[in-house]
Amino acid sequence: MYVYVLQSDLDKKFYTGITQDLMKRTEEHNSGISKATKTRVPFKLVYYEFCLNHKDAMKRERYLKTTWGKRYINNRIANYLQETEKCT
């Protein structure tokens, strides 16, 4: 199972989820199939982790959605975020 973080090109906000097929799920988000994200397309995959089972992935997803988890993600992709700010 993958825990993933997407960033919307439209509003620059993150979306965190879990899936077994990372590329397929990213395509579903970008094609508007996912109701939760269809108004914020397109998305870029900016971070992912692999978990050995669904229960661990769900626990990690819940953590990444907390304030501390969001700080963790921002620290992990800090260089990427700085580069994208320079391009805009």
Secondary structure in CASP SS format (residue, H / E / C, confidence):
PFRMAT SS
TARGET T0000
AUTHOR 0000-0000-0000
METHOD secondary structure of the structure
MODEL  1
M C 1.00
Y E 1.00
V E 1.00
Y E 1.00
V E 1.00
L E 1.00
Q E 1.00
S E 1.00
D C 1.00
L C 1.00
D C 1.00
K C 1.00
K C 1.00
F E 1.00
Y E 1.00
T E 1.00
G E 1.00
I E 1.00
T E 1.00
Q C 1.00
D C 1.00
L H 1.00
M H 1.00
K H 1.00
R H 1.00
T H 1.00
E H 1.00
E H 1.00
H H 1.00
N H 1.00
S H 1.00
G C 1.00
I C 1.00
S C 1.00
K C 1.00
A C 1.00
T C 1.00
K H 1.00
T H 1.00
R H 1.00
V C 1.00
P C 1.00
F E 1.00
K E 1.00
L E 1.00
V E 1.00
Y E 1.00
Y E 1.00
E E 1.00
F E 1.00
C C 1.00
L C 1.00
N C 1.00
H H 1.00
K H 1.00
D H 1.00
A H 1.00
M H 1.00
K H 1.00
R H 1.00
E H 1.00
R H 1.00
Y H 1.00
L H 1.00
K C 1.00
T C 1.00
T H 1.00
W H 1.00
G H 1.00
K H 1.00
R H 1.00
Y H 1.00
I H 1.00
N H 1.00
N H 1.00
R H 1.00
I C 1.00
A H 1.00
N H 1.00
Y H 1.00
L H 1.00
Q H 1.00
E H 1.00
T H 1.00
E H 1.00
K H 1.00
C H 1.00
T C 1.00
END
